[in-house]
């Protein structure tokens, strides 16, 4: 197995478990991550997901170069199908997942590991974490969504600096740019991720899902279209039994 799964009450922790390979994302690992997310989506007991890497060196060094080389050797059509569609499928699954995915970056997050972090709605980094977009050193652009999400998150010029140089940045700089929410001491990483998850799962699952979807689907739209998305998801929450009770609870405290 290339991933490990731990279920603790309402929170599932997925660990990429290839420490000898710096948790590189080979095809089997990507496919396992997608299948695991599919299973967790259908499990109503699970309200949030933490995604991290095994060991102290890496969250993920990115795509497994051996797999990449094999696909590239079979030509552009195979490379697009096996690398791009698979990698973009994983990051899109994380980005659109209806429960919050919190990436806990315990070491280097390079290439696909950085792109997974960009796709997740929330991320916490160890003080030891580093981030880089080294694909350009291999002669191609980031293929797991990094050319699109990173500039949207950090701005065109900051994004292009990382993409065009391939140079790594530290955890504090990643937090300044908005790639991660916060930086914590290494030994506090998973407790901090669990504490953040607890602050989210205390709320209505329907409300959490609506907030995630409204932001994810509306963020790149013109404001008027985004407001329409917001209104639709607001309306979708009203049949949920938690809305009347939440309003009544608020009024009772006044």
Secondary structure, DSSP 8 states (H G I E B T S, - for coil): --EEEEEETTEEEEEE--GGGTT-B-HHHHHHHHHHHHHHHT-TT--EEEEEESSSSEEE--B-HHHHHHHHHT-HHHHIIIIIIHHHHHHHHHHT-SSEEEEEE-SEEETHHHHHHHHSSEEEEETT-EEE-THHHHTS--TTTHHHHHHHHH-HHHHHHHHHH---EEHHHHHHHTSSSEEE-GGGHHHHHHHHHHHHHTS-HHHHHHHHHHHHHHTTS-HHHHHHHHHHHHHHHTTSHHHHHHHHHHHHH-
